[in-house]
Amino acid sequence: MNDAVETFDGWKRLRALTDVVQEQQKEAEHLDRKVRFALIVMGLLNGAVVFLLRGGWPAGAEGALLVALALVDGFFFVHVVKALTPGGPPAVDPPGLRSSADIARSDRQAYSRAWQSVDVDALLAELAAQAHGLGTANTRKVMLVRRLLFSLHTMIALAAACIGGAALR
């Protein structure tokens, strides 16, 4: 049994870390799609509830339902905004070659010179910071998506109450 552990050279580590960053970016895009889908479903549910309320409700029931809807919608939309707010990777020390903000701060010649003199370890440090930032942002988004799903479940229950109330009219 060979207990030796193979270590990656700088370029293999760079490739592996680039893969990690790409996977984190894919996960962020997937979570954003889930948030947008939840937003569409919430809009449809709100539309259905408003449609059902147009016929009128017994005194007091409509007001209570509207307050409940407003609270659920408020909770939902606050979390949608939080989930879709960019939470980019933290600022890192030079070389600053990968982020849009770092690229925009340099003129074309300075940016080209920076790439000509970069060493693999500095680039690895920047990639690691980017991967960590994306992972942290994705963890936050997963928590927010769970809250959005809770809001949708609550909204479905309220819509069911509306349907039941409409059936009793």
Rosetta constraint file for C-alpha pairs under 8 A:
AtomPair CA 8 CA 12 HARMONIC 5.47 0.50
AtomPair CA 8 CA 13 HARMONIC 5.69 0.50
AtomPair CA 9 CA 13 HARMONIC 6.27 0.50
AtomPair CA 10 CA 14 HARMONIC 6.08 0.50
AtomPair CA 10 CA 120 HARMONIC 6.10 0.50
AtomPair CA 10 CA 121 HARMONIC 7.17 0.50
AtomPair CA 11 CA 15 HARMONIC 6.21 0.50
AtomPair CA 11 CA 120 HARMONIC 7.31 0.50
AtomPair CA 12 CA 16 HARMONIC 6.15 0.50
AtomPair CA 13 CA 17 HARMONIC 5.97 0.50
AtomPair CA 13 CA 124 HARMONIC 7.54 0.50
AtomPair CA 14 CA 18 HARMONIC 6.00 0.50
AtomPair CA 14 CA 120 HARMONIC 7.51 0.50
AtomPair CA 14 CA 123 HARMONIC 7.79 0.50
AtomPair CA 14 CA 124 HARMONIC 6.01 0.50
AtomPair CA 15 CA 19 HARMONIC 6.24 0.50
AtomPair CA 16 CA 20 HARMONIC 6.42 0.50
AtomPair CA 17 CA 21 HARMONIC 6.28 0.50
AtomPair CA 17 CA 124 HARMONIC 7.39 0.50
AtomPair CA 17 CA 127 HARMONIC 6.52 0.50
AtomPair CA 17 CA 128 HARMONIC 6.84 0.50
AtomPair CA 17 CA 131 HARMONIC 7.66 0.50
AtomPair CA 18 CA 22 HARMONIC 6.19 0.50
AtomPair CA 18 CA 127 HARMONIC 6.94 0.50
AtomPair CA 19 CA 23 HARMONIC 6.17 0.50
AtomPair CA 20 CA 24 HARMONIC 6.22 0.50
AtomPair CA 20 CA 131 HARMONIC 6.53 0.50
AtomPair CA 21 CA 25 HARMONIC 6.19 0.50
AtomPair CA 21 CA 127 HARMONIC 7.26 0.50
AtomPair CA 21 CA 130 HARMONIC 6.93 0.50
AtomPair CA 21 CA 131 HARMONIC 4.90 0.50
AtomPair CA 21 CA 134 HARMONIC 7.48 0.50
AtomPair CA 22 CA 26 HARMONIC 6.21 0.50
AtomPair CA 23 CA 27 HARMONIC 6.19 0.50
AtomPair CA 24 CA 28 HARMONIC 6.20 0.50
AtomPair CA 24 CA 131 HARMONIC 6.87 0.50
AtomPair CA 24 CA 134 HARMONIC 5.93 0.50
AtomPair CA 24 CA 135 HARMONIC 6.21 0.50
AtomPair CA 24 CA 138 HARMONIC 7.48 0.50
AtomPair CA 25 CA 29 HARMONIC 6.29 0.50
AtomPair CA 25 CA 134 HARMONIC 7.04 0.50
AtomPair CA 26 CA 30 HARMONIC 6.16 0.50
AtomPair CA 27 CA 31 HARMONIC 6.15 0.50
AtomPair CA 27 CA 138 HARMONIC 7.10 0.50
AtomPair CA 28 CA 32 HARMONIC 6.17 0.50
AtomPair CA 28 CA 134 HARMONIC 7.67 0.50
AtomPair CA 28 CA 138 HARMONIC 5.84 0.50
AtomPair CA 28 CA 141 HARMONIC 7.94 0.50
AtomPair CA 29 CA 33 HARMONIC 6.28 0.50
AtomPair CA 30 CA 34 HARMONIC 6.43 0.50
AtomPair CA 31 CA 35 HARMONIC 6.31 0.50
AtomPair CA 31 CA 138 HARMONIC 7.74 0.50
AtomPair CA 31 CA 141 HARMONIC 6.86 0.50
AtomPair CA 31 CA 142 HARMONIC 7.15 0.50
AtomPair CA 31 CA 145 HARMONIC 7.51 0.50
AtomPair CA 32 CA 36 HARMONIC 6.24 0.50
AtomPair CA 32 CA 83 HARMONIC 7.44 0.50
AtomPair CA 32 CA 84 HARMONIC 6.56 0.50
AtomPair CA 33 CA 37 HARMONIC 6.10 0.50
AtomPair CA 34 CA 38 HARMONIC 6.13 0.50
AtomPair CA 34 CA 145 HARMONIC 7.41 0.50
AtomPair CA 35 CA 39 HARMONIC 6.20 0.50
AtomPair CA 35 CA 80 HARMONIC 6.59 0.50
AtomPair CA 35 CA 83 HARMONIC 7.19 0.50
AtomPair CA 35 CA 84 HARMONIC 7.58 0.50
AtomPair CA 35 CA 145 HARMONIC 6.48 0.50
AtomPair CA 35 CA 148 HARMONIC 7.64 0.50
AtomPair CA 36 CA 40 HARMONIC 6.37 0.50
AtomPair CA 37 CA 41 HARMONIC 6.27 0.50
AtomPair CA 38 CA 42 HARMONIC 6.02 0.50
AtomPair CA 38 CA 148 HARMONIC 7.05 0.50
AtomPair CA 38 CA 149 HARMONIC 7.41 0.50
AtomPair CA 38 CA 152 HARMONIC 7.44 0.50
AtomPair CA 39 CA 43 HARMONIC 6.17 0.50
AtomPair CA 39 CA 80 HARMONIC 7.50 0.50
AtomPair CA 40 CA 44 HARMONIC 6.30 0.50
AtomPair CA 41 CA 45 HARMONIC 6.16 0.50
AtomPair CA 41 CA 152 HARMONIC 7.85 0.50
AtomPair CA 42 CA 46 HARMONIC 6.07 0.50
AtomPair CA 42 CA 152 HARMONIC 6.52 0.50
AtomPair CA 42 CA 155 HARMONIC 7.55 0.50
AtomPair CA 43 CA 47 HARMONIC 6.12 0.50
AtomPair CA 44 CA 48 HARMONIC 6.16 0.50
AtomPair CA 45 CA 49 HARMONIC 6.20 0.50
AtomPair CA 45 CA 155 HARMONIC 7.05 0.50
AtomPair CA 45 CA 156 HARMONIC 7.18 0.50
AtomPair CA 45 CA 159 HARMONIC 6.85 0.50
AtomPair CA 46 CA 50 HARMONIC 6.16 0.50
AtomPair CA 47 CA 51 HARMONIC 6.07 0.50
AtomPair CA 48 CA 52 HARMONIC 6.17 0.50
AtomPair CA 48 CA 159 HARMONIC 7.37 0.50
AtomPair CA 49 CA 53 HARMONIC 6.11 0.50
AtomPair CA 49 CA 159 HARMONIC 5.74 0.50
AtomPair CA 49 CA 162 HARMONIC 6.43 0.50
AtomPair CA 50 CA 54 HARMONIC 6.30 0.50
AtomPair CA 52 CA 162 HARMONIC 6.51 0.50
AtomPair CA 52 CA 163 HARMONIC 6.99 0.50
AtomPair CA 52 CA 166 HARMONIC 6.53 0.50
AtomPair CA 53 CA 57 HARMONIC 6.83 0.50
AtomPair CA 53 CA 62 HARMONIC 7.50 0.50
AtomPair CA 53 CA 162 HARMONIC 7.35 0.50
AtomPair CA 53 CA 166 HARMONIC 7.81 0.50
AtomPair CA 56 CA 62 HARMONIC 7.58 0.50
AtomPair CA 57 CA 61 HARMONIC 6.31 0.50
AtomPair CA 57 CA 62 HARMONIC 5.49 0.50
AtomPair CA 57 CA 165 HARMONIC 7.74 0.50
AtomPair CA 57 CA 166 HARMONIC 7.99 0.50
AtomPair CA 57 CA 169 HARMONIC 7.78 0.50
AtomPair CA 58 CA 62 HARMONIC 6.89 0.50
AtomPair CA 59 CA 63 HARMONIC 7.88 0.50
AtomPair CA 60 CA 64 HARMONIC 6.23 0.50
AtomPair CA 61 CA 65 HARMONIC 6.09 0.50
AtomPair CA 62 CA 66 HARMONIC 6.01 0.50
AtomPair CA 63 CA 67 HARMONIC 6.15 0.50
AtomPair CA 64 CA 68 HARMONIC 6.23 0.50
AtomPair CA 65 CA 69 HARMONIC 6.08 0.50
AtomPair CA 65 CA 158 HARMONIC 7.59 0.50
AtomPair CA 66 CA 70 HARMONIC 6.04 0.50
AtomPair CA 67 CA 71 HARMONIC 6.20 0.50
AtomPair CA 68 CA 72 HARMONIC 6.21 0.50
AtomPair CA 69 CA 73 HARMONIC 5.92 0.50
AtomPair CA 69 CA 155 HARMONIC 7.30 0.50
AtomPair CA 69 CA 158 HARMONIC 7.45 0.50
AtomPair CA 70 CA 74 HARMONIC 5.91 0.50
AtomPair CA 71 CA 75 HARMONIC 6.17 0.50
AtomPair CA 72 CA 76 HARMONIC 6.02 0.50
AtomPair CA 72 CA 151 HARMONIC 6.18 0.50
AtomPair CA 72 CA 154 HARMONIC 7.29 0.50
AtomPair CA 72 CA 155 HARMONIC 6.93 0.50
AtomPair CA 73 CA 77 HARMONIC 5.96 0.50
AtomPair CA 73 CA 151 HARMONIC 7.76 0.50
AtomPair CA 74 CA 78 HARMONIC 6.12 0.50
AtomPair CA 75 CA 79 HARMONIC 6.47 0.50
AtomPair CA 75 CA 151 HARMONIC 7.33 0.50
AtomPair CA 76 CA 80 HARMONIC 6.22 0.50
AtomPair CA 76 CA 147 HARMONIC 7.69 0.50
AtomPair CA 76 CA 148 HARMONIC 5.81 0.50
AtomPair CA 76 CA 151 HARMONIC 5.84 0.50
AtomPair CA 77 CA 81 HARMONIC 6.17 0.50
AtomPair CA 78 CA 82 HARMONIC 6.31 0.50
AtomPair CA 79 CA 83 HARMONIC 5.94 0.50
AtomPair CA 79 CA 144 HARMONIC 6.08 0.50
AtomPair CA 79 CA 147 HARMONIC 7.31 0.50
AtomPair CA 79 CA 148 HARMONIC 6.72 0.50
AtomPair CA 80 CA 84 HARMONIC 6.11 0.50
AtomPair CA 80 CA 144 HARMONIC 7.74 0.50
AtomPair CA 80 CA 148 HARMONIC 7.32 0.50
AtomPair CA 81 CA 85 HARMONIC 5.97 0.50
AtomPair CA 82 CA 144 HARMONIC 7.60 0.50
AtomPair CA 83 CA 140 HARMONIC 7.86 0.50
AtomPair CA 83 CA 141 HARMONIC 5.43 0.50
AtomPair CA 83 CA 144 HARMONIC 6.05 0.50
AtomPair CA 83 CA 145 HARMONIC 7.38 0.50
AtomPair CA 87 CA 133 HARMONIC 7.86 0.50
AtomPair CA 87 CA 134 HARMONIC 7.69 0.50
AtomPair CA 87 CA 137 HARMONIC 5.69 0.50
AtomPair CA 88 CA 130 HARMONIC 7.96 0.50
AtomPair CA 88 CA 133 HARMONIC 6.34 0.50
AtomPair CA 88 CA 134 HARMONIC 6.53 0.50
AtomPair CA 88 CA 137 HARMONIC 7.24 0.50
AtomPair CA 89 CA 129 HARMONIC 6.70 0.50
AtomPair CA 89 CA 130 HARMONIC 4.90 0.50
AtomPair CA 89 CA 131 HARMONIC 7.44 0.50
AtomPair CA 89 CA 132 HARMONIC 7.14 0.50
AtomPair CA 89 CA 133 HARMONIC 3.91 0.50
AtomPair CA 89 CA 134 HARMONIC 5.79 0.50
AtomPair CA 90 CA 129 HARMONIC 6.78 0.50
AtomPair CA 90 CA 130 HARMONIC 7.00 0.50
AtomPair CA 90 CA 133 HARMONIC 5.86 0.50
AtomPair CA 92 CA 96 HARMONIC 6.81 0.50
AtomPair CA 92 CA 126 HARMONIC 6.39 0.50
AtomPair CA 92 CA 129 HARMONIC 6.85 0.50
AtomPair CA 93 CA 126 HARMONIC 7.70 0.50
AtomPair CA 94 CA 122 HARMONIC 7.63 0.50
AtomPair CA 95 CA 114 HARMONIC 6.87 0.50
AtomPair CA 95 CA 118 HARMONIC 6.96 0.50
AtomPair CA 95 CA 122 HARMONIC 6.71 0.50
AtomPair CA 95 CA 123 HARMONIC 7.28 0.50
AtomPair CA 95 CA 126 HARMONIC 7.72 0.50
AtomPair CA 96 CA 102 HARMONIC 5.40 0.50
AtomPair CA 96 CA 103 HARMONIC 7.46 0.50
AtomPair CA 96 CA 126 HARMONIC 7.07 0.50
AtomPair CA 97 CA 102 HARMONIC 6.33 0.50
AtomPair CA 97 CA 103 HARMONIC 6.32 0.50
AtomPair CA 97 CA 111 HARMONIC 7.51 0.50
AtomPair CA 97 CA 114 HARMONIC 7.53 0.50
AtomPair CA 97 CA 115 HARMONIC 7.28 0.50
AtomPair CA 97 CA 123 HARMONIC 7.87 0.50
AtomPair CA 98 CA 102 HARMONIC 7.03 0.50
AtomPair CA 98 CA 103 HARMONIC 7.04 0.50
AtomPair CA 98 CA 126 HARMONIC 7.64 0.50
AtomPair CA 98 CA 127 HARMONIC 8.00 0.50
AtomPair CA 99 CA 103 HARMONIC 6.27 0.50
AtomPair CA 100 CA 104 HARMONIC 6.05 0.50
AtomPair CA 101 CA 105 HARMONIC 6.30 0.50
AtomPair CA 102 CA 106 HARMONIC 6.84 0.50
AtomPair CA 103 CA 107 HARMONIC 7.99 0.50
AtomPair CA 103 CA 111 HARMONIC 6.91 0.50
AtomPair CA 106 CA 110 HARMONIC 5.94 0.50
AtomPair CA 106 CA 111 HARMONIC 5.67 0.50
AtomPair CA 107 CA 111 HARMONIC 6.15 0.50
AtomPair CA 108 CA 112 HARMONIC 6.16 0.50
AtomPair CA 109 CA 113 HARMONIC 6.17 0.50
AtomPair CA 110 CA 114 HARMONIC 6.15 0.50
AtomPair CA 111 CA 115 HARMONIC 6.50 0.50
AtomPair CA 112 CA 116 HARMONIC 6.43 0.50
AtomPair CA 113 CA 117 HARMONIC 6.44 0.50
AtomPair CA 114 CA 118 HARMONIC 6.06 0.50
AtomPair CA 118 CA 122 HARMONIC 6.82 0.50
AtomPair CA 118 CA 123 HARMONIC 7.05 0.50
AtomPair CA 119 CA 123 HARMONIC 6.53 0.50
AtomPair CA 120 CA 124 HARMONIC 6.00 0.50
AtomPair CA 121 CA 125 HARMONIC 6.15 0.50
AtomPair CA 122 CA 126 HARMONIC 6.34 0.50
AtomPair CA 123 CA 127 HARMONIC 6.16 0.50
AtomPair CA 124 CA 128 HARMONIC 5.97 0.50
AtomPair CA 125 CA 129 HARMONIC 6.20 0.50
AtomPair CA 126 CA 130 HARMONIC 6.23 0.50
AtomPair CA 127 CA 131 HARMONIC 6.06 0.50
AtomPair CA 128 CA 132 HARMONIC 6.07 0.50
AtomPair CA 129 CA 133 HARMONIC 6.07 0.50
AtomPair CA 130 CA 134 HARMONIC 6.13 0.50
AtomPair CA 131 CA 135 HARMONIC 6.03 0.50
AtomPair CA 132 CA 136 HARMONIC 6.09 0.50
AtomPair CA 133 CA 137 HARMONIC 6.14 0.50
AtomPair CA 134 CA 138 HARMONIC 5.99 0.50
AtomPair CA 135 CA 139 HARMONIC 6.16 0.50
AtomPair CA 136 CA 140 HARMONIC 6.40 0.50
AtomPair CA 137 CA 141 HARMONIC 6.20 0.50
AtomPair CA 138 CA 142 HARMONIC 6.14 0.50
AtomPair CA 139 CA 143 HARMONIC 6.55 0.50
AtomPair CA 140 CA 144 HARMONIC 6.35 0.50
AtomPair CA 141 CA 145 HARMONIC 6.01 0.50
AtomPair CA 142 CA 146 HARMONIC 6.31 0.50
AtomPair CA 143 CA 147 HARMONIC 6.51 0.50
AtomPair CA 144 CA 148 HARMONIC 6.21 0.50
AtomPair CA 145 CA 149 HARMONIC 6.20 0.50
AtomPair CA 146 CA 150 HARMONIC 6.30 0.50
AtomPair CA 147 CA 151 HARMONIC 6.28 0.50
AtomPair CA 148 CA 152 HARMONIC 6.24 0.50
AtomPair CA 149 CA 153 HARMONIC 6.20 0.50
AtomPair CA 150 CA 154 HARMONIC 6.26 0.50
AtomPair CA 151 CA 155 HARMONIC 6.06 0.50
AtomPair CA 152 CA 156 HARMONIC 6.06 0.50
AtomPair CA 153 CA 157 HARMONIC 6.35 0.50
AtomPair CA 154 CA 158 HARMONIC 6.31 0.50
AtomPair CA 155 CA 159 HARMONIC 6.05 0.50
AtomPair CA 156 CA 160 HARMONIC 6.09 0.50
AtomPair CA 157 CA 161 HARMONIC 6.27 0.50
AtomPair CA 158 CA 162 HARMONIC 6.28 0.50
AtomPair CA 159 CA 163 HARMONIC 6.22 0.50
AtomPair CA 160 CA 164 HARMONIC 6.10 0.50
AtomPair CA 161 CA 165 HARMONIC 5.99 0.50
AtomPair CA 162 CA 166 HARMONIC 5.93 0.50
AtomPair CA 163 CA 167 HARMONIC 6.09 0.50
AtomPair CA 164 CA 168 HARMONIC 6.37 0.50
AtomPair CA 165 CA 169 HARMONIC 6.46 0.50
